[in-house]
Amino acid sequence: MLTVDGLGVRAGDLELVREVSFGIGPGERVGLIGESGSGKSLTALALMGLLPDGVTASGTARLGGRDLVGVPERRLKDLRGRTVSMVFQEPMTALNPLMRVGAQVAEVMTLHGVAAGRARERAAELLGRVRLPDPERIARSYPHQLSGGQRQRVMLAIALANEPDLLICDEPTTALDVTVQKQMLELIAEVAPALLFITHDLAVVASLCERVLVMYGGRVVESGPLREVFKHPRHRYTEGLLAASRLPPRGTRLATIPGSVPAAGRFPGGCVFRDRCAHATETCETAPELTAPELTAPDLTGPEPRGDGHAFACWHPRR
Amino acid sequence: MIVYLLKRLAVLLASVAAAGVAVFAFMAVLPGDPAEIALGVNATPEAVADLRARFGTDRPPVTQFLDWFGGLVHGDFGTSYVTSSPIGPQIADRFGVTVVLVLGGMVVALLVAVPAGTYAAVHHRDPVGAAISAVSQVGIAVPAFLAGILLVFVFAVKAQALPSGGYVPIADDPAEWLRSLLLPWLSLGLVQGAVLTRYVRSAVLDVMREDYLRTARAKGRGRMGALWRHGLRNASIPVVTVLGLQLATLLIGAVVVERVFVIPGLGDLLLNGVAGRDLLLVQGVVMVLVAAVLLINFVVDVCYAALDPRLRGAR
């Protein structure tokens, strides 16, 4: 349904996202993970056509037969909020402080052709659907009268209002309490059509998604079914990420990935991870392709799962 | 909302009362006795004492204050020691002219600043946006009276299109009234508009970076649609603050512009009062100006509450 092919994002001479390709089927829930600065949010904003000024996208992305990249703003406007919706990271500032919540939910419907009266009724229904107590009262409230979790539910109600084909969530629970976070994730899992879920929290991905894309340095370095990637990570970056997220036994040091994510444009040529990778050799100065294991792993031995779409871009993958 | 307004109203009334005490006290400690001024240097002490009794200035200051301030409440500003005519009607006449002058200037400022500032913010990367910022910078450096003189030179002396000064009451001839006020409005408004343009620009720039604008675009609004529907009201909150300060500045600054254009406003009356050592008149005019500034602040507070729901419930 969503097909992304060779998506690139750049700001002037700086290449921020490169050659990102993936697909999301109807009803499929895909996680996009990676450290801060790996290009996850830019990928999402590129799909929404909401990149900041001076930042441009290239490549193709098609959703249900319609192009999302390289299309004039006038056409994208029609898709945003109707065919594809997005929930952002920061619920406290994402709503207009001067406007009643109900009006902000109704707005997304009137913008796409629903009559005002009907939109008002639907707004209250939607607020109930995201399990806000007393939706009529919430609709009359202003954002400052709601908690962060409640505001994020409002954002979700706005995103779902026109029954979009694809919901994009950019770290929607990062700013919330852990307990609220859990409820919110359950709700997203329940109501989302196809989902692209961006996070750096691997546990969240594990509880929510069927497939996962690992991004680093603006590229997808590994992708595949969640179980497969989490159980048998092949890329050395994924391996490090998973090790770092595991709680070590008491008294031992927390596993980390050496070094830190370079600033945009400061990633090494060839494999973007090679300056932080213990397995890097001269081969890694050439960029590895993202391909299925049996094709790119000459040093691979032993039985491997096949045909499940588990792909990675690494010259020296974990066995 | 009601509670907020009542509190603000209480603050306004208390401030006006305090201002009354301050203005009265200030005028009282100024050297110069009205009776001595009126009778000149050759007056006998008996005549001075007699006149003091008539003016009521021989009474204790507190009594004088209560008498004066109590009168103000009923619109009675007392009788001039110099001209023996009641002060209230004079102030009322002149105040109307000044209010028209100031409000007109403010309207000109808004008409300049809101479109120019918004345009400069939306196009802040383009040369035109930068040019607007540069021009507004120059405008800030020009005092209103200089702008007035330049405008008179261009429109009255060179083009002979508008009168260089004078004032025609609206009741006499509405068209002439408008013509007589155009240049004063422009000279007050253009300078204040330049200042205001910078504030509008920065307020709109701030709002453009807000997350809720991105939310609006994610809903399917265009760039300008999002700014119009969700940005302008938010941006107007800081602008209202500046607007209040500017109105107060204009009210006081009108004194000079009234001189340049020979307009019989409150500033003109104040200067006449000072020149004629008409203490009670000066006291009355200053009181009116101070009260007007306090009233402006009150109106600004009310505007905040009307614009921002966060203020209504909280206090």
Interface residues (C-beta under 8 A of the other chain):
Chain A: M48 L50 D53 G54 E73 R74 K77 D78 L79 R80 G81 R82 S85 M86 F88 E90 T93 A94 L95 N96 P97 L98 M99 E107 V108 L111 H112 Y142 H144 Q145 M155 I158
Chain B: R125 E210 D211 Y212 R214 T215 A216 R217 A218 K219 G220 R221 G222 R223 R229 H230 R233 N234 L307 D308 P309 R310 G313
